[in-house]
Amino acid sequence: MTTAIEVVNYAKSLANRGIGVNADGVYGTQCVDLPNYISYHYFGKWLWGNAINLLDSAAAQGFEVVYEGPGVTAKAGDIFVMEVPGSPYGHTGLVIEDSDGYTLKTIEQNIDG
């Protein structure tokens, strides 16, 4: 069984080497490729859509989806999805340390593109 620390360590190793992943082979290393690669590589399930679609995609694949709210704190290994003002695609990445309730430490790719 895959652990959160295995996933976090994999993503950290990519970041430390300056390497991104292109899970679908389209448009280079988009932000959505990292969670999609993790989902397939570790759990055998492809996700679909842009970052903004990941919650629906993950739920359809049987993953637990947790929405931000009171008492909800992100944990290492969680995938976050966020809206981006002016963009229909959203943004996503991997949480690499348990949140203190105020900040997230993450690994992301294609943050400017």
C-alpha positions as CSV (number, residue, x, y, z in Angstrom):
1,M,0.0,0.0,0.0
2,T,1.3,3.4,-0.9
3,T,1.9,5.9,1.9
4,A,1.6,9.7,1.8
5,I,5.3,9.9,2.6
6,E,6.2,7.9,-0.5
7,V,4.2,10.2,-2.7
8,V,5.7,13.3,-1.0
9,N,9.3,12.0,-1.3
10,Y,8.7,11.2,-5.0
11,A,7.5,14.7,-5.7
12,K,10.4,16.2,-3.6
13,S,12.9,14.2,-5.6
14,L,11.5,15.6,-8.8
15,A,11.6,19.1,-7.5
16,N,15.1,18.7,-6.1
17,R,16.3,17.6,-9.6
18,G,14.3,20.3,-11.4
19,I,12.2,17.8,-13.3
20,G,8.5,18.0,-14.1
21,V,6.2,15.3,-15.3
22,N,4.1,15.3,-18.5
23,A,1.6,12.6,-17.7
24,D,-0.6,12.9,-20.8
25,G,2.1,13.9,-23.3
26,V,0.3,17.0,-24.2
27,Y,1.3,20.7,-23.6
28,G,4.4,19.9,-21.6
29,T,4.5,19.8,-17.8
30,Q,1.2,21.3,-16.9
31,C,0.2,21.6,-13.2
32,V,-2.5,18.9,-13.6
33,D,0.1,16.4,-14.8
34,L,1.7,16.0,-11.4
35,P,-1.5,14.8,-9.6
36,N,-2.5,12.8,-12.6
37,Y,0.9,11.0,-12.7
38,I,0.7,10.4,-9.0
39,S,-2.8,9.0,-9.3
40,Y,-1.9,6.6,-12.1
41,H,1.6,5.6,-10.9
42,Y,0.6,4.9,-7.3
43,F,-3.1,4.0,-7.6
44,G,-3.6,2.9,-11.2
45,K,-6.3,5.5,-11.9
46,W,-6.1,8.2,-14.5
47,L,-7.7,11.5,-13.8
48,W,-9.2,13.7,-16.5
49,G,-9.7,17.4,-17.3
50,N,-8.0,20.6,-16.2
51,A,-7.0,21.3,-12.6
52,I,-10.4,22.8,-11.9
53,N,-12.0,19.4,-12.9
54,L,-9.8,17.3,-10.6
55,L,-12.3,17.2,-7.7
56,D,-15.0,15.7,-10.0
57,S,-12.5,13.4,-11.7
58,A,-11.1,12.2,-8.4
59,A,-14.5,11.5,-6.9
60,A,-15.5,9.6,-10.1
61,Q,-12.4,7.4,-9.6
62,G,-13.4,6.6,-6.0
63,F,-10.9,8.9,-4.2
64,E,-12.1,10.8,-1.1
65,V,-12.6,14.5,-1.9
66,V,-12.5,16.9,1.0
67,Y,-13.5,20.5,0.6
68,E,-11.9,23.4,2.5
69,G,-13.9,24.5,5.5
70,P,-13.9,25.0,9.2
71,G,-11.8,22.4,10.9
72,V,-10.3,21.1,7.7
73,T,-6.5,21.1,7.6
74,A,-4.5,19.9,4.6
75,K,-2.1,17.0,5.3
76,A,1.1,15.9,3.6
77,G,0.2,13.9,0.5
78,D,-3.1,15.8,-0.2
79,I,-3.7,17.2,-3.6
80,F,-5.0,20.8,-3.6
81,V,-7.2,22.4,-6.3
82,M,-7.8,26.1,-6.5
83,E,-9.6,28.6,-8.7
84,V,-7.4,31.2,-10.4
85,P,-9.0,34.6,-11.1
86,G,-9.2,35.2,-14.8
87,S,-8.4,31.6,-15.7
88,P,-10.9,28.8,-16.6
89,Y,-8.3,26.1,-15.8
90,G,-7.6,26.4,-12.1
91,H,-4.4,25.3,-10.5
92,T,-3.3,22.2,-8.5
93,G,-0.3,20.7,-6.7
94,L,0.8,18.4,-3.9
95,V,0.9,19.4,-0.2
96,I,4.2,18.3,1.2
97,E,3.8,19.1,4.9
98,D,0.8,19.1,7.2
99,S,-0.7,22.6,7.3
100,D,-0.6,24.7,10.3
101,G,-4.1,26.0,9.4
102,Y,-2.7,29.1,7.8
103,T,-0.1,28.1,5.2
104,L,0.5,25.3,2.8
105,K,3.9,23.9,1.7
106,T,3.5,22.5,-1.7
107,I,5.1,21.2,-4.8
108,E,3.6,22.5,-8.0
109,Q,4.6,22.8,-11.7
110,N,3.8,25.3,-14.3
111,I,2.8,28.0,-11.9
112,D,3.3,30.8,-14.4
113,G,2.1,29.2,-17.6
